Amino acid sequence: MIPFHLPAVIDKPLSIFVFNLVGLGSMPPLLVAFIAAKLNVPYAFEVLFVLLFICWFTCAICWLWYVSGKLSGKYRDIIPRPWREQVW
């Protein structure tokens, strides 16, 4: 179950939405990682750093996907569609 309301129709590619969602979602682990480092919690910083790396790697993949689609003209005539039908 998704804890927040998603719009029924979007007018942007899904790759940009995932990029923003994962990018913003990486901020809390970053904050917790720095707090854990200050409190000398064993292995907490390393685990959270790996999670942060996974988030940023996902952001990079989505950004590359978006840029390749943008450069190829895939998003030139994008129209608002339901989630399952929108292009990546």
Residue pairs with C-beta under 8 A, 6 or more apart in sequence:
6 83
8 82
8 83
9 80
9 81
9 82
10 17
10 80
10 81
10 83
10 86
11 78
11 79
11 80
12 78
12 86
13 66
13 69
13 74
13 75
13 78
13 86
13 87
13 88
14 83
14 86
14 87
14 88
15 62
15 63
15 65
15 66
15 69
15 88
16 62
16 66
18 58
18 62
19 59
19 62
19 63
19 66
22 55
22 58
22 59
22 62
23 55
23 59
25 55
26 51
26 52
26 55
26 56
26 59
29 48
29 51
29 52
29 55
30 48
30 52
32 44
32 48
33 44
33 45
33 48
33 49
33 52
36 44
36 45
36 48
37 44
37 45
65 88
69 75
69 87
69 88
74 87
75 87
78 87
